[in-house]
Amino acid sequence: WPARHLIDMDSYQYKLGGRRGTSMMLSQGCPYNCSFCCGRTIAYYRRARVRNVDDVVKEMSFLAERYGVGSVMAFDDEVNILTEPLMEFCQKIAPLGMKFRGFVKANLFTDQQAEAMAKAGFVDVCTGVESGDDRILGIINKQTTRLVNKRFVELARKHGIRSKAFCSLGHPGEDVESANNLKSWIIEAAPDDFDVTVITVYPGT
């Protein structure tokens, strides 16, 4: 586990659902190949690695007892890359009564996952929508569409989970039409929260 005793936990100002929170990692890695991702060329990063669920539950119980933590921000790339470990996790953490926020891959997000996550205490889910234009989504190899991303919002809403869309402008091939398609997607899908960042390419990359 992280050596949290070496830092000032009281200085970590994060709350979720009104409860004191902190960050955790449940898994690492993503097998997808989005063109803007720095990890797409790193072999070990592309391999999904999941922690032992019982160990995760023990760590969460420790956080609650030692630091009074009642919520967790899961900083996994996507908590739903592997369905079976996610379902086991949701089943075993539900009795803790904690609140959770995590990232999901929209094209893998299912009704079954959303239902289990809601019962487990997930109150926020986020995904990288990036663009509201199917052409741009194809260029950046996102493996989603406008409809897939809208369905992510709808599934979260169906099960009482807040949705956040991470969006970005300035990908290769971006133009006024594709930018307006992002605007129209945000209005149409109406996620509970969103942000729009400008893609900035580092010199030499």
Backbone hydrogen bonds, N-H to C=O, Kabsch-Sander energy under -0.5 kcal/mol:
donor,donor_aa,acceptor,acceptor_aa,energy
4,R,2,P,-2.3
6,L,3,A,-1.9
7,I,4,R,-1.5
9,M,7,I,-1.2
11,S,8,D,-1.6
12,Y,9,M,-1.4
13,Q,11,S,-1.1
14,Y,12,Y,-1.3
16,L,19,R,-2.2
19,R,16,L,-1.5
21,G,14,Y,-2.9
22,T,71,S,-1.3
24,M,73,M,-2.0
28,Q,49,R,-2.6
30,C,45,Y,-2.1
35,S,140,I,-2.3
37,C,34,C,-1.8
40,R,37,C,-1.1
41,T,38,C,-0.5
42,I,39,G,-1.6
43,A,41,T,-0.6
46,R,42,I,-1.6
47,R,44,Y,-0.7
48,A,46,R,-0.6
49,R,28,Q,-3.4
51,R,26,L,-2.4
56,V,52,N,-1.8
57,V,53,V,-2.4
58,K,54,D,-2.0
59,E,55,D,-2.2
60,M,56,V,-2.4
61,S,57,V,-2.4
62,F,58,K,-2.3
63,L,59,E,-2.3
64,A,60,M,-2.0
65,E,61,S,-2.2
66,R,62,F,-3.3
67,Y,63,L,-1.8
68,G,64,A,-0.9
69,V,63,L,-1.8
70,G,20,R,-3.0
71,S,20,R,-1.3
72,V,99,K,-2.5
73,M,22,T,-2.6
74,A,72,V,-0.7
74,A,101,R,-3.0
75,F,24,M,-2.7
75,F,73,M,-0.7
79,V,103,F,-3.2
81,I,78,E,-1.1
83,T,81,I,-0.5
86,L,82,L,-1.4
87,M,83,T,-2.7
88,E,84,E,-2.1
89,F,85,P,-2.6
90,C,86,L,-2.8
91,Q,87,M,-2.0
92,K,88,E,-2.1
93,I,89,F,-2.0
94,A,90,C,-1.2
96,L,93,I,-1.7
97,G,93,I,-0.6
97,G,94,A,-1.5
98,M,93,I,-0.5
99,K,70,G,-1.8
100,F,121,G,-2.0
101,R,72,V,-1.9
102,G,124,D,-1.5
103,F,74,A,-0.5
104,V,126,C,-2.9
106,A,104,V,-0.7
108,L,105,K,-1.7
109,F,105,K,-0.9
109,F,106,A,-0.7
114,A,110,T,-2.7
115,E,111,D,-2.5
116,A,112,Q,-2.1
117,M,113,Q,-2.8
118,A,114,A,-2.3
119,K,115,E,-2.0
120,A,116,A,-1.6
121,G,117,M,-0.9
121,G,118,A,-0.7
122,F,117,M,-2.8
123,V,100,F,-2.7
124,D,100,F,-1.5
125,V,162,R,-2.5
126,C,102,G,-2.1
127,T,164,K,-2.0
129,V,127,T,-1.5
129,V,166,F,-0.6
130,E,166,F,-3.0
131,S,129,V,-2.6
134,D,132,G,-0.5
137,L,133,D,-2.4
138,G,134,D,-1.8
139,I,135,R,-2.1
140,I,136,I,-2.4
141,N,138,G,-1.1
142,K,137,L,-2.5
149,N,145,T,-2.4
150,K,146,R,-2.1
151,R,147,L,-2.3
152,F,148,V,-1.5
153,V,149,N,-1.3
154,E,150,K,-2.2
155,L,151,R,-2.9
156,A,152,F,-2.1
157,R,153,V,-2.5
158,K,154,E,-2.4
159,H,155,L,-1.4
160,G,157,R,-1.6
161,I,156,A,-3.0
162,R,123,V,-2.7
164,K,125,V,-2.0
165,A,193,D,-2.1
166,F,127,T,-2.8
166,F,164,K,-0.6
167,C,165,A,-0.7
167,C,195,D,-2.8
168,S,130,E,-2.7
169,L,197,T,-2.5
174,E,171,H,-2.3
179,A,175,D,-2.3
180,N,176,V,-2.4
181,N,177,E,-1.8
182,L,178,S,-1.5
183,K,179,A,-1.9
184,S,180,N,-2.6
185,W,181,N,-1.9
186,I,182,L,-2.3
187,I,183,K,-2.0
188,E,184,S,-2.6
189,A,185,W,-3.5
190,A,186,I,-1.8
193,D,163,S,-1.4
195,D,165,A,-1.9
197,T,167,C,-2.2
199,I,169,L,-3.2
199,I,197,T,-0.6
201,V,199,I,-0.5
205,T,202,Y,-1.9
